[in-house]
Amino acid sequence: MDEKNLKEFVITYGEAIDHIEECYKLLKCLSKPFDFEVSVDETTIPTTPIAHILIVEELKRRDIEFHSIAFRFPGHFEKGIDYKGDKEQLRNIFIAHQLIREHMGNYKISLHSGSDKLSIYPLFKDVFGEKIHIKTSGTSWIEAVKLIALKDFHFFLEILECSIRNFKKNSASYEISARPELIDLKEIGRISIEDLFRMDDIRQIIHISYGTILTGKYREKFFNLLHKNEDDYYKLLHSHLDGHLKLLK
């Protein structure tokens, strides 16, 4: 620890921790029990072990009781697809954070953008044990669109075309490597649904399109199809999430 590390920490996390404290105090005023997760994963650089220590120390100093914390890990945690990066480097940083966590407290380590990061789930569980949290919020949306493709492929193509058209706007807030220009809507019908939803470009474009689709002209028809085929949707979702959970046992 030196002055340079401290200055970098304050510049990177100072305002975020102030905001965390504000949110925590607001929730405390409700006088109801709650789980409080601290998320610092939306940075451009990985969370260093020193930053981990300082964040937790500062949260404790401010009497903020938190149950889990989400860090930015090295590599790429893009939406809707598997992890991209050096898994040995990831293991080493996992171990460093775990050693700190053992010393600092009993909070969970949270993996954000965790949907479909199947190749690193065993590593994550092996290093951090039972005190983990995986955020997989986009999975249910992709499986819903997959159901649409199975039940009304023409409507799915309309949704996909809209998602491609709005890709630039939809991707503004995400780390995304999808290449919409490579998707030929005329050729997609020749690909099976299962293979189609294994394609990284398709998965990412769909993953970030929920706002465009669910607030536009497609909303009513989308939900009508979901309600009409609710049991089939749950089967898709169960199968996909089961694949996640098996790797975390």
N, C-alpha and C positions, 0 to 999 in steps of 0.2 A: 504494500500500500504506500502510495506517495501522493504528493500534491496533484500531479498530472491525472492520476486515476480518479481522485476525488472530484476534480473539475469536470472530467468527462462524464462522471456519474451524474453530477448535478445538472449538466446541460442536457443529457439524454433522458433522465428520469424525473427530474425535480418537479416539473409541472404535472406530470402524470401522477406522481405520488400525492401531490396536493389535491388533485381531482379524486383520487381513490379515497382520501380522507373525507372529502366532502360527501361522496356517495355513501360511505360507511356511516357517517353521522346522520344522514337523512334516513337511512334504514333503521338505525337504532331508535330514532324518534317514533317509529311505528309500534314499538313494544311487542313485536312478534318475533319468534325464532326464525333465523334464516342462515343459510350457508353463504359465505362470502368468498368469492374467488377473485384473486388479483391477476390481471392479464397484462403482461408486458411483451407479448409476442409480436405485436405490430410495429416492430422497429426494423431498420434496414440492416442492422448488424446483430449477430448472435449475442445472447446474454452470457457474459463472462462469469466465471466463478466468483470473482471479486464483486461484480454487480449483484449477483445472487445474495452474497453476504450483506452488502450494504442495503439492498432493498428490504430484506427481512429485518435487519437491525432497525431501519427507519420505521417500518410498520410497527414493530414492537414499541419503539420509543413513543409513537403517537397513539399507543393503546388500541391499535386496529387488530381485531381478532379475525384472522382469515383461515379458511379451511383448505384452500388449494391455491396454487400459483402456476400460471402458464408462462413459460419462457420462450424466447426465440432460439431455436437450435440451429446448428450449421446445416447446410444443404437447402433443398427446396421443398417446401410443404405446399405445393400447389393444390388448388381446389379440385376435388373429384377424382384424382389419380394417385398412383403410388408415389412413395418417396423417391426423390432424385438427389443423389449425393454419395459421399464417401461414408459407408457404414462403419468402418473402423474408427474414423474420426468421430462419428456420432456416438459410438460406444464409449470412447474415452471421455467425451464431454458429459455423457449420461452418468458415468461413474463419478466424475468430479462433482456434479450436482447432487448425486446421491450421498456422497460423503459429507457434503455440507449440510444436506437435509437431516442426516442422522445427528449432526451436532447441534443444529439450530432449532429443530422442532419436529412435530409429528404431522405436518401438513402434507397434503397430496401434491404430487407433481402432475400438472395437466398438459395434455397434448392437444393443442388447437390445430384446426385444419386437419383433424385426424381421420376424416373419411377416406377409406380405401388405402390407408398407409399400411397395407397388410404385410409387406416385407419387413417392417421394423417392429411390428407388434410383439413378437417373441422377445426381441432385444429389450424393448421398453419394459415389458413385464419382468424379464430376468433381472434387470438392474434395479428397478424401483420397487419390485414386489407388489404387495396388495394396495399400497397407498397411492393409487393412480386414478386419473380421470381422463377419459377420451372424449373429445368433442366431435361428433359426427353429424352435425345438423343438416348437411347437404344431402346425405344419403337418402332420406325419405322423399325428397323432391325428385331426385334422379329416378328413383324407382317408380314414382308416380307418373313421370313422363314415359318411362318404359312401358307401363300399363297402357297408356294412351296409344303408344306405337303398336302394341299387340292388338288392341281393340279397334282402332281407327287410324290406319297408317296414313291416310290422306290428311287427316287433321294433324297428326304428328308432323308431317312435312310442312304444314302451314306454320306450326309452332317453331320448328327448326329454322325455317326461312326467316321468320321474324327475329329469332335469336341471333342469327348471323347478321342480319341487317342492323341490329342494335348492339353488336359485339363491342364496338369501341366505347360506347357509353357504359355498358354493363361491366366491362373489365377494368374500368378506371380505378377501382378501389382494391383490386386483387392482384396477387402474383400469379400470372397466367402465361402459359406458353402456347396456347392453342393457335392454330393457323386456319381460320375460317376460309381463307382463299383456296385452300386445298380441297374443300368439300364440294363435290358435284352432286347436287340434289337429284339430277336425272339418273345417276348411277346408284344411289343409295338403296333403291328398291330391290336391287340384285343381291344385297347383303342381308344375311339373317339378322333378326332382332338381337340375338345374343351377341353375335360378332360386332354388330353396330355399337352396342353399349359397352363393348370392351375397348373401343377406339378412344384414345386420350383426347383428341380434338373434339369429338362429339360430346364426350362426358363433360369437358370443361365449358364448352359453349352452352350446354344445357344447364349446368350447375349454376351459372351466374345469371341466368335469364328469368329467374322466378319473379322478380319485380316487374319486368316487362310483360310477362305472360299473365300474371295474376291481377294486374291492375288495368289490363286492356280488354279488348273485345273478345278475347278467348276465354276469359274467366268463367263465365256461366257454363259454357259447353264443357270446359275442362272438369269442373266440379260435378256436373251431371254425370259424366262418364265415370268419375271416381266413385260417386255414390252408387251408381248402377252396378259397378264391379268391385264393391268394397272388399269382399272376401278374397278375390283374386289379388287385389292390391296388398292385403295383409300377408298373403302367402309369399309374394315377391319380397316384401320388406323383411319378413321373418327369415327367409332364405339368405338374404344378403347380410343382415345383421348377425345371423348365426355364424356366418363365415368370419366375421370380425371377432365374435366372442370366443370361438374355438381357439383362436390364436392367443387369447389372453388368459386361458385357464392355466 
